[in-house]
Structures are given as C-alpha cells and as structure tokens.
Amino acid sequence: MSNTITKAVIPAAGLGTRMLPIARAIPKEMLPIVDRPALSYLVEEAAASGITDILIITGRGKGAIEDYFDYSPEYDAKLIASGKQALVDELHSVCHLANISFIRQKETRGLGHAVSCARTFVGNDHFVVMYGDDIIFSNVPATRQLIDAYHRYGLGAAAVKAVPEELVCRYCSLKAEPIPGSDRDWHVTDMIEKPRPEQIWTNLSILGRVLLPADIFDILDRTPPGAGGEIQLTDAMRTLAQRDGMTAVDFEGTRFDLGSKLGLMMANVTRAAEHPEIGEEFRAFLREFAGTL
Ligand code: UTP
C-alpha cells in the first residue's frame, strides 16, 4: 500500500456540449461559482486533502485554465499601486496551493482516454482522479474521504451517492455490498456505465472522485470504446473491481455537476448565499424572489 497519496489528475479537456453555447468560448471547468472558477475549488480541495502534485488535462481552447493558475503582473502592478498588497498575496496563493502541471489530450476520446494521458505523471503511485466539472462542498474534503478509505481497506476507491432510479441510467450502477461495521463504506465487485434499467444492481453511482492504482493505465490501454463511442473510465474500473474489488464511499458532502446548467446555477446560489461579501444581501434578494415564484 502507498503510504500517502500525493498526486491528483483533473481531466478538463471535455467539450462540454451540455453547456453550449457558453462552452464554445469558456471552458466549462472555468465557469464561475460567484467569483472563482470551478477548478479553483477542485485545486483547493486537493490541497486540503494532502495532495501536493496536480496534473490538469486540458485541450484546445482551454488556455484560460493555465492562465488562472499563473501570476498576472498587470493586475499586481495596479493593485500594489492602490495599496492592495493583501489581494495580490491572495491571488498569488492560488498558484502555490500545489505543483500544478498541464498536458493536452489531443482528441476528446472520453474520460478514460483523458486519464490515460497522465501515465508518466503518475508513475507507479496510487492517485486520485477529480472530474473537472464536479465540485463537492463538504466538511471533510471529498478527496480526503477517499484517501482515508484507501488507508482503511487498501483498495481503489470511488466517491458515490445513491441517486434517484431515473438518473442511474445517466451515470453508472455499482454491484456493491455494505461493509459490516461501517455506515458509509461498500465493497464493490462490479460496475456498469450508463446501464439499461435491467442492468441496474444498485442506485449507487460514482460522482466525481476516484482513487486508483497505477495499473489502471494498463487496463485502460486494453479498454475498447464503450458508451457513446468513448473510452470510459468506468469500463476500466469495472475490470479493476472484478479483479481486486474496490471501495465505494458514500461521501459526506453535496456534489454539483457543473457540466449541467442546473448544477451550475445550484452551486452558485448555494455559494452566494453563504458568501462573506454578498451573502447577506443575496439571501435578502432570494427571500424576496422566492415570494414571486
Ligand atoms: P463529461 O463526460 O462530463 O464531459 O466528463 P464532456 O464530454 O465535456 O460532457 P458533455 O456531455 O459534452 O457535456 C467529465 C470530465 O472529464 C473531462 C471533462 O472535461 C470533464 O471535466 N473529459 C471528458 C476529458 O478531459 N476528456 C474527454 O475526452 C472527456
């Protein structure tokens, strides 16, 4: 077992067709939640979980991602001139949360294919995959919850939630048994991406975070295109689950799918309502607005 998990991979190269037309101009992973892009929350979650090295998988038209995690001398000069050094320090701190590097997925051939671009970065270590358009607000960072589960059982792990029956077909279904003595952990022996109703084992679906051993790369190399003609990470994890078993963690926290319009708006309302600068006024607005519905 690896002693510590220090590497995370964030696939962020997808086209984001569910977020058209905006995704043509702004990577969906960079859409704002109040004043910060989704990816910023992911990098903070990783750092708070003990991750020190992050590889972000990008692609054409995703240059804004790299710029965000870099210094911006034009802003610094202006802010310093107006005595706002603290804000400069805050902007710089975003760049130092972890060692962040980037690689391009040259064709959008699916999440599994995106993860396979991280082989050299990962080497022989276990690592975490954080889906670039899924943010999770929680007390204990969701990535930390997975790392803790890995330390408990020594297996690859997936963050899961029970989703409504009608949504399982859009995600995946796990064949899983509760682990005695735990109210959140499940032992997984199989899984299927985008199941037909008769293929559903449980309504537990993987949402946004998985922890994997490095031999997932060999499995991915042998994984043919699956649902939607894409190389599916779930198909590779299925092989892993059948071979070694995996742990599913019914994580504490709320997950928002920023690849969908509804998820983006729900994340924004949630965050804005508790925002230190605008929260109070926003809550007052919400109360008034709710009265008009
Ligand atoms: P999604 O399946 O939600 O992304 O992948 P998508 O393909 O962009 O979505 P739609 O259906 O067209 O709206 C989850 C994460 O994996 C990344 C995405 O950027 C997203 O963060 N991804 C997906 C890649 O990096 N490469 C791919 O080929 C596909």
py3Dmol code that shows the C-alpha trace and the ligand (Angstrom):
import py3Dmol

protein = """\
ATOM      1  CA  MET A   1       0.000   0.000   0.000  1.00  0.00           C
ATOM      2  CA  SER A   2       1.282   3.512  -0.785  1.00  0.00           C
ATOM      3  CA  ASN A   3       1.905   5.410   2.455  1.00  0.00           C
ATOM      4  CA  THR A   4       0.473   8.659   1.259  1.00  0.00           C
ATOM      5  CA  ILE A   5      -1.423   9.738  -1.804  1.00  0.00           C
ATOM      6  CA  THR A   6       0.084  12.948  -3.141  1.00  0.00           C
ATOM      7  CA  LYS A   7      -0.952  13.073  -6.807  1.00  0.00           C
ATOM      8  CA  ALA A   8      -4.215  14.115  -8.398  1.00  0.00           C
ATOM      9  CA  VAL A   9      -5.298  14.196 -12.032  1.00  0.00           C
ATOM     10  CA  ILE A  10      -8.047  16.579 -13.112  1.00  0.00           C
ATOM     11  CA  PRO A  11      -9.446  15.826 -16.575  1.00  0.00           C
ATOM     12  CA  ALA A  12     -10.722  19.105 -18.005  1.00  0.00           C
ATOM     13  CA  ALA A  13     -10.466  18.577 -21.751  1.00  0.00           C
ATOM     14  CA  GLY A  14     -14.084  17.647 -22.489  1.00  0.00           C
ATOM     15  CA  LEU A  15     -16.072  19.666 -24.993  1.00  0.00           C
ATOM     16  CA  GLY A  16     -18.927  20.339 -22.585  1.00  0.00           C
ATOM     17  CA  THR A  17     -21.695  20.019 -25.141  1.00  0.00           C
ATOM     18  CA  ARG A  18     -24.323  20.222 -22.396  1.00  0.00           C
ATOM     19  CA  MET A  19     -23.040  23.713 -21.657  1.00  0.00           C
ATOM     20  CA  LEU A  20     -23.282  25.100 -25.157  1.00  0.00           C
ATOM     21  CA  PRO A  21     -23.221  27.810 -26.297  1.00  0.00           C
ATOM     22  CA  ILE A  22     -21.021  29.207 -23.479  1.00  0.00           C
ATOM     23  CA  ALA A  23     -18.624  26.211 -23.628  1.00  0.00           C
ATOM     24  CA  ARG A  24     -17.515  27.372 -27.082  1.00  0.00           C
ATOM     25  CA  ALA A  25     -15.811  30.384 -25.508  1.00  0.00           C
ATOM     26  CA  ILE A  26     -15.205  29.446 -21.853  1.00  0.00           C
ATOM     27  CA  PRO A  27     -14.098  26.003 -20.665  1.00  0.00           C
ATOM     28  CA  LYS A  28     -16.937  24.670 -18.501  1.00  0.00           C
ATOM     29  CA  GLU A  29     -14.368  23.945 -15.774  1.00  0.00           C
ATOM     30  CA  MET A  30     -13.721  27.711 -15.676  1.00  0.00           C
ATOM     31  CA  LEU A  31     -17.333  28.801 -15.296  1.00  0.00           C
ATOM     32  CA  PRO A  32     -17.656  30.959 -12.195  1.00  0.00           C
ATOM     33  CA  ILE A  33     -19.124  29.995  -8.878  1.00  0.00           C
ATOM     34  CA  VAL A  34     -19.642  33.541  -7.636  1.00  0.00           C
ATOM     35  CA  ASP A  35     -16.121  34.909  -8.234  1.00  0.00           C
ATOM     36  CA  ARG A  36     -13.947  31.817  -8.685  1.00  0.00           C
ATOM     37  CA  PRO A  37     -13.856  29.152 -11.362  1.00  0.00           C
ATOM     38  CA  ALA A  38     -14.931  25.611 -10.615  1.00  0.00           C
ATOM     39  CA  LEU A  39     -11.361  24.361 -10.993  1.00  0.00           C
ATOM     40  CA  SER A  40     -10.197  26.620  -8.204  1.00  0.00           C
ATOM     41  CA  TYR A  41     -12.479  24.754  -5.782  1.00  0.00           C
ATOM     42  CA  LEU A  42     -11.059  21.431  -7.005  1.00  0.00           C
ATOM     43  CA  VAL A  43      -7.460  22.502  -6.512  1.00  0.00           C
ATOM     44  CA  GLU A  44      -8.292  23.788  -3.017  1.00  0.00           C
ATOM     45  CA  GLU A  45      -9.987  20.501  -2.164  1.00  0.00           C
ATOM     46  CA  ALA A  46      -6.942  18.583  -3.381  1.00  0.00           C
ATOM     47  CA  ALA A  47      -4.516  20.714  -1.375  1.00  0.00           C
ATOM     48  CA  ALA A  48      -6.677  20.424   1.748  1.00  0.00           C
ATOM     49  CA  SER A  49      -6.557  16.624   1.291  1.00  0.00           C
ATOM     50  CA  GLY A  50      -2.761  16.452   1.290  1.00  0.00           C
ATOM     51  CA  ILE A  51      -2.280  16.376  -2.487  1.00  0.00           C
ATOM     52  CA  THR A  52       0.944  18.125  -3.500  1.00  0.00           C
ATOM     53  CA  ASP A  53       1.070  17.474  -7.268  1.00  0.00           C
ATOM     54  CA  ILE A  54      -1.767  18.041  -9.694  1.00  0.00           C
ATOM     55  CA  LEU A  55      -1.929  17.348 -13.419  1.00  0.00           C
ATOM     56  CA  ILE A  56      -4.728  19.108 -15.254  1.00  0.00           C
ATOM     57  CA  ILE A  57      -5.670  17.535 -18.590  1.00  0.00           C
ATOM     58  CA  THR A  58      -6.584  20.335 -20.979  1.00  0.00           C
ATOM     59  CA  GLY A  59      -7.173  20.665 -24.701  1.00  0.00           C
ATOM     60  CA  ARG A  60      -7.602  23.203 -27.462  1.00  0.00           C
ATOM     61  CA  GLY A  61      -9.485  26.314 -26.382  1.00  0.00           C
ATOM     62  CA  LYS A  62      -8.739  25.692 -22.698  1.00  0.00           C
ATOM     63  CA  GLY A  63      -5.871  28.199 -22.322  1.00  0.00           C
ATOM     64  CA  ALA A  64      -7.812  30.149 -19.667  1.00  0.00           C
ATOM     65  CA  ILE A  65      -7.140  27.269 -17.272  1.00  0.00           C
ATOM     66  CA  GLU A  66      -3.370  27.694 -17.384  1.00  0.00           C
ATOM     67  CA  ASP A  67      -3.628  31.468 -17.124  1.00  0.00           C
ATOM     68  CA  TYR A  68      -5.729  31.215 -13.980  1.00  0.00           C
ATOM     69  CA  PHE A  69      -3.032  29.323 -12.090  1.00  0.00           C
ATOM     70  CA  ASP A  70      -0.296  31.778 -13.104  1.00  0.00           C
ATOM     71  CA  TYR A  71       0.750  35.211 -11.855  1.00  0.00           C
ATOM     72  CA  SER A  72      -0.868  38.237 -13.531  1.00  0.00           C
ATOM     73  CA  PRO A  73       1.684  41.095 -13.401  1.00  0.00           C
ATOM     74  CA  GLU A  74      -0.739  43.634 -14.930  1.00  0.00           C
ATOM     75  CA  TYR A  75      -3.171  43.170 -12.050  1.00  0.00           C
ATOM     76  CA  ASP A  76      -0.372  43.001  -9.461  1.00  0.00           C
ATOM     77  CA  ALA A  77       1.077  46.350 -10.563  1.00  0.00           C
ATOM     78  CA  LYS A  78      -2.291  48.065 -10.443  1.00  0.00           C
ATOM     79  CA  LEU A  79      -3.265  46.557  -7.094  1.00  0.00           C
ATOM     80  CA  ILE A  80       0.086  47.366  -5.481  1.00  0.00           C
ATOM     81  CA  ALA A  81      -0.157  50.970  -6.741  1.00  0.00           C
ATOM     82  CA  SER A  82      -3.508  51.275  -4.980  1.00  0.00           C
ATOM     83  CA  GLY A  83      -2.212  49.729  -1.739  1.00  0.00           C
ATOM     84  CA  LYS A  84      -3.925  46.348  -2.124  1.00  0.00           C
ATOM     85  CA  GLN A  85      -0.956  44.085  -1.397  1.00  0.00           C
ATOM     86  CA  ALA A  86      -3.170  41.658   0.540  1.00  0.00           C
ATOM     87  CA  LEU A  87      -5.207  40.985  -2.589  1.00  0.00           C
ATOM     88  CA  VAL A  88      -2.017  40.387  -4.590  1.00  0.00           C
ATOM     89  CA  ASP A  89      -0.905  37.865  -1.971  1.00  0.00           C
ATOM     90  CA  GLU A  90      -4.291  36.168  -2.186  1.00  0.00           C
ATOM     91  CA  LEU A  91      -4.053  35.939  -5.996  1.00  0.00           C
ATOM     92  CA  HIS A  92      -0.534  34.516  -5.768  1.00  0.00           C
ATOM     93  CA  SER A  93      -1.555  31.939  -3.174  1.00  0.00           C
ATOM     94  CA  VAL A  94      -3.854  30.295  -5.753  1.00  0.00           C
ATOM     95  CA  CYS A  95      -0.717  29.484  -7.788  1.00  0.00           C
ATOM     96  CA  HIS A  96       1.018  27.869  -4.835  1.00  0.00           C
ATOM     97  CA  LEU A  97      -1.656  25.552  -3.490  1.00  0.00           C
ATOM     98  CA  ALA A  98       0.121  22.656  -5.221  1.00  0.00           C
ATOM     99  CA  ASN A  99       2.596  21.955  -8.011  1.00  0.00           C
ATOM    100  CA  ILE A 100       0.244  22.242 -10.952  1.00  0.00           C
ATOM    101  CA  SER A 101       1.188  20.997 -14.394  1.00  0.00           C
ATOM    102  CA  PHE A 102      -0.756  20.629 -17.611  1.00  0.00           C
ATOM    103  CA  ILE A 103      -0.930  18.222 -20.509  1.00  0.00           C
ATOM    104  CA  ARG A 104      -3.149  18.246 -23.564  1.00  0.00           C
ATOM    105  CA  GLN A 105      -5.484  15.480 -24.581  1.00  0.00           C
ATOM    106  CA  LYS A 106      -5.256  15.848 -28.336  1.00  0.00           C
ATOM    107  CA  GLU A 107      -8.597  14.235 -29.119  1.00  0.00           C
ATOM    108  CA  THR A 108     -11.614  14.128 -26.811  1.00  0.00           C
ATOM    109  CA  ARG A 109     -11.941  10.359 -26.758  1.00  0.00           C
ATOM    110  CA  GLY A 110     -13.520  10.119 -23.329  1.00  0.00           C
ATOM    111  CA  LEU A 111     -12.741  10.359 -19.633  1.00  0.00           C
ATOM    112  CA  GLY A 112     -10.777   7.084 -19.645  1.00  0.00           C
ATOM    113  CA  HIS A 113      -8.627   8.320 -22.500  1.00  0.00           C
ATOM    114  CA  ALA A 114      -8.068  11.636 -20.696  1.00  0.00           C
ATOM    115  CA  VAL A 115      -6.866   9.787 -17.586  1.00  0.00           C
ATOM    116  CA  SER A 116      -4.503   7.668 -19.684  1.00  0.00           C
ATOM    117  CA  CYS A 117      -2.691  10.910 -20.643  1.00  0.00           C
ATOM    118  CA  ALA A 118      -1.483  11.043 -17.007  1.00  0.00           C
ATOM    119  CA  ARG A 119       0.573   7.834 -17.095  1.00  0.00           C
ATOM    120  CA  THR A 120       4.003   9.470 -16.973  1.00  0.00           C
ATOM    121  CA  PHE A 121       2.934  11.948 -14.287  1.00  0.00           C
ATOM    122  CA  VAL A 122       1.543   9.196 -12.065  1.00  0.00           C
ATOM    123  CA  GLY A 123       4.385   6.686 -12.405  1.00  0.00           C
ATOM    124  CA  ASN A 124       3.829   3.781 -10.004  1.00  0.00           C
ATOM    125  CA  ASP A 125       1.844   5.645  -7.373  1.00  0.00           C
ATOM    126  CA  HIS A 126      -1.793   5.410  -6.427  1.00  0.00           C
ATOM    127  CA  PHE A 127      -3.508   8.641  -7.410  1.00  0.00           C
ATOM    128  CA  VAL A 128      -6.821  10.481  -7.294  1.00  0.00           C
ATOM    129  CA  VAL A 129      -8.925  11.469 -10.300  1.00  0.00           C
ATOM    130  CA  MET A 130     -11.081  14.547  -9.731  1.00  0.00           C
ATOM    131  CA  TYR A 131     -13.603  15.058 -12.530  1.00  0.00           C
ATOM    132  CA  GLY A 132     -13.064  18.647 -13.634  1.00  0.00           C
ATOM    133  CA  ASP A 133     -16.722  19.609 -13.746  1.00  0.00           C
ATOM    134  CA  ASP A 134     -17.797  18.133 -10.397  1.00  0.00           C
ATOM    135  CA  ILE A 135     -17.455  20.169  -7.255  1.00  0.00           C
ATOM    136  CA  ILE A 136     -18.242  18.861  -3.801  1.00  0.00           C
ATOM    137  CA  PHE A 137     -18.873  21.091  -0.789  1.00  0.00           C
ATOM    138  CA  SER A 138     -18.200  19.119   2.397  1.00  0.00           C
ATOM    139  CA  ASN A 139     -16.792  19.384   5.901  1.00  0.00           C
ATOM    140  CA  VAL A 140     -14.011  16.843   5.276  1.00  0.00           C
ATOM    141  CA  PRO A 141     -12.726  17.279   1.691  1.00  0.00           C
ATOM    142  CA  ALA A 142     -14.178  14.516  -0.510  1.00  0.00           C
ATOM    143  CA  THR A 143     -10.720  13.582  -1.787  1.00  0.00           C
ATOM    144  CA  ARG A 144      -9.557  13.173   1.819  1.00  0.00           C
ATOM    145  CA  GLN A 145     -12.530  10.893   2.486  1.00  0.00           C
ATOM    146  CA  LEU A 146     -11.340   8.647  -0.376  1.00  0.00           C
ATOM    147  CA  ILE A 147      -7.734   8.660   0.810  1.00  0.00           C
ATOM    148  CA  ASP A 148      -8.910   7.647   4.291  1.00  0.00           C
ATOM    149  CA  ALA A 149     -10.929   4.772   2.779  1.00  0.00           C
ATOM    150  CA  TYR A 150      -7.848   3.637   0.878  1.00  0.00           C
ATOM    151  CA  HIS A 151      -5.941   3.538   4.139  1.00  0.00           C
ATOM    152  CA  ARG A 152      -8.748   1.511   5.753  1.00  0.00           C
ATOM    153  CA  TYR A 153      -9.046  -1.163   3.050  1.00  0.00           C
ATOM    154  CA  GLY A 154      -6.030  -0.840   0.720  1.00  0.00           C
ATOM    155  CA  LEU A 155      -8.221  -0.839  -2.395  1.00  0.00           C
ATOM    156  CA  GLY A 156      -9.069   1.616  -5.130  1.00  0.00           C
ATOM    157  CA  ALA A 157     -11.980   3.777  -4.014  1.00  0.00           C
ATOM    158  CA  ALA A 158     -14.831   5.746  -5.549  1.00  0.00           C
ATOM    159  CA  ALA A 159     -16.956   8.561  -4.157  1.00  0.00           C
ATOM    160  CA  VAL A 160     -20.595   7.551  -4.532  1.00  0.00           C
ATOM    161  CA  LYS A 161     -24.124   8.660  -3.714  1.00  0.00           C
ATOM    162  CA  ALA A 162     -27.459   6.955  -4.040  1.00  0.00           C
ATOM    163  CA  VAL A 163     -29.079   8.730  -6.987  1.00  0.00           C
ATOM    164  CA  PRO A 164     -32.768   8.629  -7.982  1.00  0.00           C
ATOM    165  CA  GLU A 165     -33.625   5.495 -10.029  1.00  0.00           C
ATOM    166  CA  GLU A 166     -34.301   7.530 -13.174  1.00  0.00           C
ATOM    167  CA  LEU A 167     -30.829   9.089 -13.041  1.00  0.00           C
ATOM    168  CA  VAL A 168     -28.808   5.869 -12.635  1.00  0.00           C
ATOM    169  CA  CYS A 169     -29.047   5.292 -16.401  1.00  0.00           C
ATOM    170  CA  ARG A 170     -27.215   8.591 -16.971  1.00  0.00           C
ATOM    171  CA  TYR A 171     -24.377   7.695 -14.589  1.00  0.00           C
ATOM    172  CA  CYS A 172     -23.354   4.183 -13.624  1.00  0.00           C
ATOM    173  CA  SER A 173     -24.522   1.402 -11.338  1.00  0.00           C
ATOM    174  CA  LEU A 174     -22.362  -0.452  -8.817  1.00  0.00           C
ATOM    175  CA  LYS A 175     -22.631  -4.034  -7.682  1.00  0.00           C
ATOM    176  CA  ALA A 176     -21.870  -3.451  -4.021  1.00  0.00           C
ATOM    177  CA  GLU A 177     -22.409  -4.825  -0.518  1.00  0.00           C
ATOM    178  CA  PRO A 178     -22.271  -2.708   2.641  1.00  0.00           C
ATOM    179  CA  ILE A 179     -19.104  -3.289   4.655  1.00  0.00           C
ATOM    180  CA  PRO A 180     -20.076  -4.525   8.146  1.00  0.00           C
ATOM    181  CA  GLY A 181     -19.281  -2.041  10.898  1.00  0.00           C
ATOM    182  CA  SER A 182     -19.315   0.964   8.595  1.00  0.00           C
ATOM    183  CA  ASP A 183     -22.308   3.078   7.659  1.00  0.00           C
ATOM    184  CA  ARG A 184     -20.673   4.707   4.618  1.00  0.00           C
ATOM    185  CA  ASP A 185     -18.405   2.109   3.001  1.00  0.00           C
ATOM    186  CA  TRP A 186     -19.373  -0.507   0.433  1.00  0.00           C
ATOM    187  CA  HIS A 187     -17.365  -3.292  -1.152  1.00  0.00           C
ATOM    188  CA  VAL A 188     -17.677  -3.148  -4.941  1.00  0.00           C
ATOM    189  CA  THR A 189     -17.187  -6.145  -7.217  1.00  0.00           C
ATOM    190  CA  ASP A 190     -18.617  -4.850 -10.492  1.00  0.00           C
ATOM    191  CA  MET A 191     -19.972  -1.733 -12.168  1.00  0.00           C
ATOM    192  CA  ILE A 192     -21.544  -0.655 -15.406  1.00  0.00           C
ATOM    193  CA  GLU A 193     -21.568   2.707 -17.198  1.00  0.00           C
ATOM    194  CA  LYS A 194     -24.936   4.077 -18.354  1.00  0.00           C
ATOM    195  CA  PRO A 195     -26.877   0.882 -17.560  1.00  0.00           C
ATOM    196  CA  ARG A 196     -30.174  -0.092 -19.119  1.00  0.00           C
ATOM    197  CA  PRO A 197     -32.896  -0.498 -16.447  1.00  0.00           C
ATOM    198  CA  GLU A 198     -32.476  -4.303 -16.326  1.00  0.00           C
ATOM    199  CA  GLN A 199     -28.701  -3.899 -15.780  1.00  0.00           C
ATOM    200  CA  ILE A 200     -29.007  -1.826 -12.589  1.00  0.00           C
ATOM    201  CA  TRP A 201     -27.567  -3.507  -9.458  1.00  0.00           C
ATOM    202  CA  THR A 202     -27.841  -0.631  -7.004  1.00  0.00           C
ATOM    203  CA  ASN A 203     -28.642   3.053  -7.391  1.00  0.00           C
ATOM    204  CA  LEU A 204     -25.160   3.910  -6.097  1.00  0.00           C
ATOM    205  CA  SER A 205     -23.374   5.965  -8.760  1.00  0.00           C
ATOM    206  CA  ILE A 206     -19.852   7.312  -8.909  1.00  0.00           C
ATOM    207  CA  LEU A 207     -19.831  11.084  -8.603  1.00  0.00           C
ATOM    208  CA  GLY A 208     -16.702  12.990  -9.387  1.00  0.00           C
ATOM    209  CA  ARG A 209     -13.811  11.419  -7.444  1.00  0.00           C
ATOM    210  CA  VAL A 210     -11.969   8.105  -7.635  1.00  0.00           C
ATOM    211  CA  LEU A 211      -8.699   6.813  -6.209  1.00  0.00           C
ATOM    212  CA  LEU A 212      -6.872   4.331  -8.399  1.00  0.00           C
ATOM    213  CA  PRO A 213      -3.723   2.214  -8.570  1.00  0.00           C
ATOM    214  CA  ALA A 214      -1.237   2.918 -11.363  1.00  0.00           C
ATOM    215  CA  ASP A 215      -2.053  -0.356 -13.100  1.00  0.00           C
ATOM    216  CA  ILE A 216      -5.314   1.239 -14.244  1.00  0.00           C
ATOM    217  CA  PHE A 217      -3.185   2.532 -17.148  1.00  0.00           C
ATOM    218  CA  ASP A 218      -2.511  -0.962 -18.491  1.00  0.00           C
ATOM    219  CA  ILE A 219      -6.200  -1.727 -18.084  1.00  0.00           C
ATOM    220  CA  LEU A 220      -7.139   1.484 -19.931  1.00  0.00           C
ATOM    221  CA  ASP A 221      -4.832   0.521 -22.793  1.00  0.00           C
ATOM    222  CA  ARG A 222      -6.867  -2.658 -23.219  1.00  0.00           C
ATOM    223  CA  THR A 223     -10.274  -0.995 -22.773  1.00  0.00           C
ATOM    224  CA  PRO A 224     -12.222  -0.608 -26.023  1.00  0.00           C
ATOM    225  CA  PRO A 225     -14.545   2.351 -26.610  1.00  0.00           C
ATOM    226  CA  GLY A 226     -17.793   1.911 -24.682  1.00  0.00           C
ATOM    227  CA  ALA A 227     -20.892   4.080 -24.146  1.00  0.00           C
ATOM    228  CA  GLY A 228     -21.010   6.967 -26.621  1.00  0.00           C
ATOM    229  CA  GLY A 229     -18.023   5.529 -28.526  1.00  0.00           C
ATOM    230  CA  GLU A 230     -15.710   6.928 -25.800  1.00  0.00           C
ATOM    231  CA  ILE A 231     -13.065   5.178 -23.717  1.00  0.00           C
ATOM    232  CA  GLN A 232     -14.895   5.051 -20.413  1.00  0.00           C
ATOM    233  CA  LEU A 233     -13.042   5.183 -17.113  1.00  0.00           C
ATOM    234  CA  THR A 234     -15.895   3.170 -15.609  1.00  0.00           C
ATOM    235  CA  ASP A 235     -15.185   0.291 -18.017  1.00  0.00           C
ATOM    236  CA  ALA A 236     -11.559   0.177 -16.849  1.00  0.00           C
ATOM    237  CA  MET A 237     -12.605   0.423 -13.190  1.00  0.00           C
ATOM    238  CA  ARG A 238     -15.002  -2.446 -13.834  1.00  0.00           C
ATOM    239  CA  THR A 239     -12.039  -4.668 -14.699  1.00  0.00           C
ATOM    240  CA  LEU A 240     -10.282  -3.441 -11.562  1.00  0.00           C
ATOM    241  CA  ALA A 241     -13.349  -4.061  -9.367  1.00  0.00           C
ATOM    242  CA  GLN A 242     -13.838  -7.568 -10.778  1.00  0.00           C
ATOM    243  CA  ARG A 243     -10.163  -8.368 -10.231  1.00  0.00           C
ATOM    244  CA  ASP A 244      -9.328  -6.750  -6.868  1.00  0.00           C
ATOM    245  CA  GLY A 245     -12.568  -5.260  -5.568  1.00  0.00           C
ATOM    246  CA  MET A 246     -12.926  -1.560  -4.849  1.00  0.00           C
ATOM    247  CA  THR A 247     -14.377   0.507  -2.024  1.00  0.00           C
ATOM    248  CA  ALA A 248     -17.324   2.822  -2.567  1.00  0.00           C
ATOM    249  CA  VAL A 249     -17.569   5.680  -0.097  1.00  0.00           C
ATOM    250  CA  ASP A 250     -20.959   7.282   0.388  1.00  0.00           C
ATOM    251  CA  PHE A 251     -19.223  10.594   0.956  1.00  0.00           C
ATOM    252  CA  GLU A 252     -20.338  13.356   3.296  1.00  0.00           C
ATOM    253  CA  GLY A 253     -20.998  16.474   1.247  1.00  0.00           C
ATOM    254  CA  THR A 254     -23.032  17.939  -1.589  1.00  0.00           C
ATOM    255  CA  ARG A 255     -21.954  17.486  -5.160  1.00  0.00           C
ATOM    256  CA  PHE A 256     -22.782  19.808  -8.039  1.00  0.00           C
ATOM    257  CA  ASP A 257     -22.440  18.858 -11.706  1.00  0.00           C
ATOM    258  CA  LEU A 258     -21.086  21.990 -13.336  1.00  0.00           C
ATOM    259  CA  GLY A 259     -21.309  20.306 -16.716  1.00  0.00           C
ATOM    260  CA  SER A 260     -25.053  20.927 -16.499  1.00  0.00           C
ATOM    261  CA  LYS A 261     -26.892  24.242 -16.460  1.00  0.00           C
ATOM    262  CA  LEU A 262     -28.938  23.276 -13.400  1.00  0.00           C
ATOM    263  CA  GLY A 263     -25.859  22.153 -11.447  1.00  0.00           C
ATOM    264  CA  LEU A 264     -24.043  25.381 -12.237  1.00  0.00           C
ATOM    265  CA  MET A 265     -26.928  27.523 -11.025  1.00  0.00           C
ATOM    266  CA  MET A 266     -27.464  25.444  -7.873  1.00  0.00           C
ATOM    267  CA  ALA A 267     -23.774  25.686  -6.959  1.00  0.00           C
ATOM    268  CA  ASN A 268     -23.873  29.449  -7.485  1.00  0.00           C
ATOM    269  CA  VAL A 269     -26.951  30.002  -5.353  1.00  0.00           C
ATOM    270  CA  THR A 270     -25.548  27.795  -2.578  1.00  0.00           C
ATOM    271  CA  ARG A 271     -22.220  29.561  -2.540  1.00  0.00           C
ATOM    272  CA  ALA A 272     -23.596  33.069  -2.971  1.00  0.00           C
ATOM    273  CA  ALA A 273     -25.965  32.595  -0.023  1.00  0.00           C
ATOM    274  CA  GLU A 274     -23.036  31.966   2.319  1.00  0.00           C
ATOM    275  CA  HIS A 275     -20.516  34.305   0.688  1.00  0.00           C
ATOM    276  CA  PRO A 276     -18.860  36.629   3.237  1.00  0.00           C
ATOM    277  CA  GLU A 277     -19.098  39.667   0.950  1.00  0.00           C
ATOM    278  CA  ILE A 278     -22.505  39.309  -0.705  1.00  0.00           C
ATOM    279  CA  GLY A 279     -24.239  36.573   1.330  1.00  0.00           C
ATOM    280  CA  GLU A 280     -26.485  38.788   3.422  1.00  0.00           C
ATOM    281  CA  GLU A 281     -27.778  40.871   0.515  1.00  0.00           C
ATOM    282  CA  PHE A 282     -28.117  37.794  -1.676  1.00  0.00           C
ATOM    283  CA  ARG A 283     -30.186  35.982   0.956  1.00  0.00           C
ATOM    284  CA  ALA A 284     -32.464  39.019   1.237  1.00  0.00           C
ATOM    285  CA  PHE A 285     -32.842  39.019  -2.547  1.00  0.00           C
ATOM    286  CA  LEU A 286     -33.554  35.278  -2.546  1.00  0.00           C
ATOM    287  CA  ARG A 287     -36.279  35.611   0.088  1.00  0.00           C
ATOM    288  CA  GLU A 288     -37.984  38.316  -1.921  1.00  0.00           C
ATOM    289  CA  PHE A 289     -37.536  36.453  -5.180  1.00  0.00           C
ATOM    290  CA  ALA A 290     -38.875  33.193  -3.705  1.00  0.00           C
ATOM    291  CA  GLY A 291     -42.079  35.066  -2.866  1.00  0.00           C
ATOM    292  CA  THR A 292     -42.660  35.727  -6.567  1.00  0.00           C
ATOM    293  CA  LEU A 293     -42.447  32.031  -7.541  1.00  0.00           C
TER     294      LEU A 293
END
"""
ligand_1 = """\
29
UTP
P -18.020 14.697 -19.072
O -18.488 13.481 -19.754
O -18.946 15.358 -18.104
O -17.506 15.806 -20.093
O -16.623 14.365 -18.397
P -17.944 16.202 -21.557
O -17.692 15.116 -22.528
O -17.238 17.505 -21.787
O -19.519 16.468 -21.365
P -20.693 16.748 -22.388
O -21.561 15.519 -22.289
O -20.119 17.014 -23.756
O -21.410 17.966 -21.848
C -16.225 14.614 -17.042
C -14.877 15.329 -17.017
O -13.951 14.686 -17.886
C -13.391 15.602 -18.800
C -14.367 16.754 -18.879
O -13.691 17.966 -19.200
C -14.999 16.777 -17.503
O -14.281 17.618 -16.629
N -13.158 14.942 -20.108
C -14.183 14.295 -20.730
C -11.913 14.996 -20.677
O -10.957 15.568 -20.108
N -11.718 14.410 -21.904
C -12.705 13.752 -22.570
O -12.464 13.244 -23.686
C -13.973 13.712 -21.965
"""
view = py3Dmol.view(width=600, height=400)
view.addModel(protein, "pdb")
view.setStyle({"model": 0}, {"cartoon": {"style": "trace"}})
view.addModel(ligand_1, "xyz")
view.setStyle({"model": 1}, {"stick": {}})
view.zoomTo()
view.show()
